[in-house]
Amino acid sequence: MKRILVVVLGNLALVVAGCTSSSSPSPSPTASTSVAPVKLTVGLGYIPGVQFAPFYLAQQSGAYAAAGLDVTLQNQIDPDLISLVGSGGLDLALADGTSMIPAVSQGIPVRYLATIYGVLPNVVIARTDAGIMSPADLAGKRVGTPGQYGSGYLTLLGILEEASLSVDDVSLELYPDFGQTQALISGAADATTGYANNDLVQAQAAGIEVEVFYASAAAPFAGPGLISSPTTIESKRDAIRAFIAATLEAMRQIAASPELGVDAAAKVVPEVAATPAARANSLAVMQATVGVWAGPLQESAGYGAISVESWETSISFMRSIPGQQVLEGLTASDIVDESLLP
């Protein structure tokens, strides 16, 4: 499968607002005033880790604060994040592109605002000692995945379809606690869904020999990105634009020096750098993550750029999969809002 080398572009727009006035020794009718920061609650993926380093760095460096923002980061699974954004429980979230299509089809009011992963990082990882050398060899094997949702599961369906197989041809095992990679390493699973910038790095670090089946050709989905709801966008447009700009700038900084990302993540999750071995592994994950931030469009237009063509392809592909909820007549314009990009 084809893998894409990336170069990095990024822009930052920081908004700093505030004014003060002096006062005399006696009370003055002119009191000191300042603009209060705008509160934003942002949902990330289920498990805090290195892959969220741009958000950690932008917060720790003061970039969000300098943009007039008071940002709270929290972690939950992807389907819950989208529902919370749609209901107003979260202002923004990092969400799977493939989860957005059924969500919008079901009437959940959410919009995709900025691409974070320009290259879909999903893969299926298989143990070679299980006799799996090609997707066709997955037949009859134990395949682990967190659940029957999201880009990981749809990537598996696409890879199986390419091999003239269906999910009924494998022994599907669910790991809702996201322990499928450890199951692969221990031998409890023959293959698993995962991310090239995380699960694959973990499996290789464990020393097992694996075959990797990439999603790009088999499942042409738009990658994960930042989402919000139309209501929140209307009420906090400038704040969301500033948040996106600061996050994309943090990505640029980490791409130039991945150690920055590891350091930022370690302040949130100390175990990622608790030992030299852990830090080396985290750095490998960080470098692999940088490698999937930019696809061809982001290489030319900069981080965050949205490929409307990829969204149309994603919608068409999902419509072809039995059981997937895709609203008739749904187009990329029903999902994508490019107006908040820098």
Phi, psi and omega in degrees: 000153185279133174243151189247128173276145187235153166240163193242133171230149178198157178224151179230129172241112181255133181249118179242120182237140176169149173211149178224160175227151180279162179228152178274169179304327177269159181305139182240144177291346180263103182268157177292136180228154175208159179273123180290142178296149178275127180280131175229126174256124189238126179266132176247188181291177190299318186245120177303141181185186186299328184295345178260016185305322180301323179291319178296315183295316181297326178285313184291328181282349182088006182296318178296315180298319179295336178272008178081029185241146171243097190259132172245127180255137176217164187238134176203168180286157190304308181301323179293321179301314182295317179297319180294321176296315181298326181272353182091004178289336174230147177279319181217163174204158171265114189228155178293135176300319183290336176283335180291324185296308176294328180297310179294324178298329180271005176089009177286123185280091179224152178225145180267122191251332184201137178280129172259319177251099179288338175245121180300121186273002185289139178218164165249126183252128184232142177284129178290333180286355173268005178079023181256108179244346180211163179305327180298333181284355177288344180305127178079357183269159177279113183244121182264145177202151181298324182184172182270063180202165171075177187293330179297311180293318180292328174298315177301315179300318180294318180293320177295317180299321179298333179264013181062035177240166172232173180296337178289346181272356178240165174266094185282127180238127185266136178235078183297343176271008178063034179264019185293329180291319176295326176296322177295315182296320182282345182094003178287341175232146179275331180206157178214158167279158180180193181244137179297332183266010178213289184299319179296318178298319180295317181296317180293323179294332179283351175087010179273149178274129185227156166254143184238127178248115186275153185279335195308314182276322186280328183220089187280072184262151170292143184279169178300149180200183181275135181232159173208181178254154179304323180294315179293320178301318181295321185273338184228036186305308184295322179294318179293320178299318179293322179297314180298315181299316181294322180293317179295325177293322177296323175299317179299318180296318180291323178299324178285332181211087183304335178302327177302319180294319178296317180299317180295318180294323182295334178286338179262320181234085187306329184295343181292343179224028185291332179225162177303322179293318179295320180294319179298319179294318179295323178294321177297319177296317181297315179296320178293326179293316176304325182293346180243012177284334185233124169262191182305319181293316181293331176299323183266325187256349179103160178305144177094338183303142185252128176270101178298326178298318178297323178294319178296320177296318179299315180298315180297318181295315181295327178296334182278349182268121180304137176090350179277134181273104178231118183300134178297131181085359179297134177229171180300328181295340177281348185243319191267138172227106183270001190288348183256004177287149179302000000 
